[in-house]
Amino acid sequence: MRVLVLGAGVVGVTAAYYLQKDGHEVTVIDRQDGAGLETSFANGGQISPSQAYPWAAPEVPFLMLKWLGRNDAPLLYRMRLDPKLWIWSLRFLANCTPGNFMTNTVKNLRLSLQSRSLLPAIRQETGIEYDCLEKGILQIYRDQKELDKAAKFNDELAKLGCEHEVLDKAGVHALEPAYDSSPDKIIGGIYTSIDESGDAHKFSQGLAKYCADQGVTFRYGETVQAINKDGSKITSVTTDKDTYTADTYVMSMGSYSPLFLRPLGIKAPIQPVKGYSVTVPTAGHNGAPTISLTDNDHKLVFSRIGERMRVAGTAEFNGYDTEMNDQRAGSIRDTAQKLFPNAGDFSKAELWTGLRPMTPDGVPIIGKTPYDNLIMNTGHGTLGWTMCASSGQLTADLVAGREPTIDISDIGLERF
Ligand SMILES: Cc1cc2nc3c(=O)[nH]c(=O)nc-3n(C[C@H](O)[C@H](O)[C@H](O)COP(=O)(O)OP(=O)(O)OC[C@H]3O[C@@H](n4cnc5c(N)ncnc54)[C@H](O)[C@@H]3O)c2cc1C
């Protein structure tokens, strides 16, 4: 079958990988000059089944009110005259109930655990290097009550297959020596050995190269302009350079997906949510974390990516604006420097921003569409790197008409 994948982010490239394994003739289109150059470029690096919960959580409406109007708030909501954003926001709030939060966590955990279990086979088959660290993730706490609350929640995740270990201060120091030279006053942590970390950009580039060697065609530097239809079939895709036909089309254009789905009559509630990261060179320094960390107080994640420390976080609802806000990115850098002053050369820190493709329930959209030959694999929000492998595998299952390897009945467009 001829399959056209729209988007060469980590999600589109991984789908292309599984599709070529099934023997299809695969073409991938992306407007950038290579794979993984937009949201998949400098994310937090965490492969985190342990944190597969959505942002729409019971405490979030309260936090949003608390942060309202603060320019340095971890979540910045810029009010716009955009009914789609308002409807999205109401749906987001509706998903903040304890029941919906748990339902959505279970869906994400299912995808994340499968994804995590598929990664070793990809590494083994392709030999790609992406500064992968199979050392788990450590969530750190400075307040006993918060740690106890988190331990209780993690007990629920353990019942679903995501084991954890609660550590006291000494346990954290034993696991992460970077805290020995940090002024940070931590009291304990939760360690999940199942998690990993790595560079999603390097992974995308490496996997795309492997796929190209296997016969996948990559059309870089081409901007999709329209998806054309006839009745219940997609007939072609027009770019600024050419028109492409295929038997099946896969939508993996991240935050930009809804712009091309709307003219087809498909409403996919995906909002771009801007985040920032800071990458600090660590060569010659010995105070950077050696494993991936989640700091819930500062709403930041840390990943050790080779001789670099990546720090990522913050959320900003501001449409498709990708401008660098020095204040927001700078505050991530300053916090990281305060916590780990000997981590690296902060004067050479690289600042980056990207748009998370967010659904209101925090679960991606994977499944069929009203068009016989258009498959959705998009809307991965905060977890696209974590879920790329299962999403690609499931996309290949759908294209092949196979029974999906895990239940996908509740993660398609129908739920909206
Ligand atoms: C600050 C930050 C930290 C994050 N941390 C983590 C983390 O630690 N772990 C995790 O799992 N996830 C994390 N994420 C989320 C993760 O990065 C995303 O979910 C993931 O990158 C989405 O991948 P994608 O392929 O769907 O989108 P993208 O990477 O954006 O790919 C979409 C592709 O479509 C292409 N495209 C768009 N429009 C067009 C067009 N008109 N024509 C042609 N091509 C087009 C783009 O060029 C792009 O390459 C983070 C995100 C941010 C912003």
The ligand as an SDF file (V2000), in Angstrom:
LIG
                    3D

 53 58  0  0  0  0  0  0  0  0999 V2000
    8.9250   22.3200   26.6560 C   0  0  0  0  0  0  0  0  0  0  0  0
    8.4380   20.9440   26.2620 C   0  0  0  0  0  0  0  0  0  0  0  0
    8.8550   19.8450   27.0050 C   0  0  0  0  0  0  0  0  0  0  0  0
    8.3940   18.5650   26.6730 C   0  0  0  0  0  0  0  0  0  0  0  0
    8.8810   17.4900   27.3660 N   0  0  0  0  0  0  0  0  0  0  0  0
    8.4870   16.2380   27.0260 C   0  0  0  0  0  0  0  0  0  0  0  0
    9.0110   15.1070   27.7060 C   0  0  0  0  0  0  0  0  0  0  0  0
    9.8750   15.2220   28.5760 O   0  0  0  0  0  0  0  0  0  0  0  0
    8.5400   13.8780   27.3680 N   0  0  0  0  0  0  0  0  0  0  0  0
    7.5680   13.7230   26.4090 C   0  0  0  0  0  0  0  0  0  0  0  0
    7.1350   12.5980   26.1820 O   0  0  0  0  0  0  0  0  0  0  0  0
    7.0900   14.7700   25.7040 N   0  0  0  0  0  0  0  0  0  0  0  0
    7.5170   16.0250   26.0010 C   0  0  0  0  0  0  0  0  0  0  0  0
    7.0230   17.0960   25.3240 N   0  0  0  0  0  0  0  0  0  0  0  0
    6.0000   16.8670   24.2970 C   0  0  0  0  0  0  0  0  0  0  0  0
    6.5860   16.3500   23.0020 C   0  0  0  0  0  0  0  0  0  0  0  0
    7.7300   17.1030   22.6600 O   0  0  0  0  0  0  0  0  0  0  0  0
    5.5140   16.4470   21.9030 C   0  0  0  0  0  0  0  0  0  0  0  0
    4.3620   15.7790   22.3140 O   0  0  0  0  0  0  0  0  0  0  0  0
    6.0190   15.8150   20.6100 C   0  0  0  0  0  0  0  0  0  0  0  0
    7.2230   16.3990   20.2030 O   0  0  0  0  0  0  0  0  0  0  0  0
    4.9710   15.9530   19.5150 C   0  0  0  0  0  0  0  0  0  0  0  0
    5.5000   15.3350   18.3810 O   0  0  0  0  0  0  0  0  0  0  0  0
    4.7850   15.4710   16.9890 P   0  0  0  0  0  0  0  0  0  0  0  0
    5.5650   14.6800   16.0300 O   0  0  0  0  0  0  0  0  0  0  0  0
    3.3300   15.1810   17.1460 O   0  0  0  0  0  0  0  0  0  0  0  0
    4.8490   17.0330   16.6780 O   0  0  0  0  0  0  0  0  0  0  0  0
    6.0490   17.8510   16.0030 P   0  0  0  0  0  0  0  0  0  0  0  0
    7.3390   17.4300   16.5140 O   0  0  0  0  0  0  0  0  0  0  0  0
    5.6940   19.2870   16.1010 O   0  0  0  0  0  0  0  0  0  0  0  0
    5.9400   17.3810   14.4940 O   0  0  0  0  0  0  0  0  0  0  0  0
    4.9620   17.8680   13.6210 C   0  0  0  0  0  0  0  0  0  0  0  0
    5.6480   18.0720   12.2900 C   0  0  0  0  0  0  0  0  0  0  0  0
    4.6790   18.5560   11.3520 O   0  0  0  0  0  0  0  0  0  0  0  0
    5.3420   19.4610   10.5060 C   0  0  0  0  0  0  0  0  0  0  0  0
    4.3570   20.3790    9.9220 N   0  0  0  0  0  0  0  0  0  0  0  0
    3.4780   21.1700   10.5590 C   0  0  0  0  0  0  0  0  0  0  0  0
    2.7500   21.8630    9.6650 N   0  0  0  0  0  0  0  0  0  0  0  0
    3.1910   21.4910    8.4350 C   0  0  0  0  0  0  0  0  0  0  0  0
    2.8250   21.8400    7.1070 C   0  0  0  0  0  0  0  0  0  0  0  0
    1.8470   22.7220    6.8280 N   0  0  0  0  0  0  0  0  0  0  0  0
    3.4720   21.2470    6.0910 N   0  0  0  0  0  0  0  0  0  0  0  0
    4.4520   20.3330    6.3180 C   0  0  0  0  0  0  0  0  0  0  0  0
    4.8390   19.9730    7.5540 N   0  0  0  0  0  0  0  0  0  0  0  0
    4.2080   20.5400    8.6000 C   0  0  0  0  0  0  0  0  0  0  0  0
    6.3140   20.1950   11.4170 C   0  0  0  0  0  0  0  0  0  0  0  0
    7.3950   20.7260   10.6750 O   0  0  0  0  0  0  0  0  0  0  0  0
    6.7490   19.1140   12.3860 C   0  0  0  0  0  0  0  0  0  0  0  0
    7.9840   18.5370   12.0370 O   0  0  0  0  0  0  0  0  0  0  0  0
    7.4660   18.3890   25.6060 C   0  0  0  0  0  0  0  0  0  0  0  0
    7.0880   19.4930   24.8490 C   0  0  0  0  0  0  0  0  0  0  0  0
    7.5570   20.7620   25.1560 C   0  0  0  0  0  0  0  0  0  0  0  0
    7.1420   21.9290   24.3240 C   0  0  0  0  0  0  0  0  0  0  0  0
  1  2  1  0
  2  3  1  0
  2 52  2  0
  3  4  2  0
  4  5  1  0
  4 50  1  0
  5  6  2  0
  6  7  1  0
  6 13  1  0
  7  8  2  0
  7  9  1  0
  9 10  1  0
 10 11  2  0
 10 12  1  0
 12 13  2  0
 13 14  1  0
 14 15  1  0
 14 50  1  0
 15 16  1  0
 16 17  1  0
 16 18  1  0
 18 19  1  0
 18 20  1  0
 20 21  1  0
 20 22  1  0
 22 23  1  0
 23 24  1  0
 24 25  2  0
 24 26  1  0
 24 27  1  0
 27 28  1  0
 28 29  2  0
 28 30  1  0
 28 31  1  0
 31 32  1  0
 32 33  1  0
 33 34  1  0
 33 48  1  0
 34 35  1  0
 35 36  1  0
 35 46  1  0
 36 37  1  0
 36 45  1  0
 37 38  2  0
 38 39  1  0
 39 40  1  0
 39 45  2  0
 40 41  1  0
 40 42  2  0
 42 43  1  0
 43 44  2  0
 44 45  1  0
 46 47  1  0
 46 48  1  0
 48 49  1  0
 50 51  2  0
 51 52  1  0
 52 53  1  0
M  END
$$$$
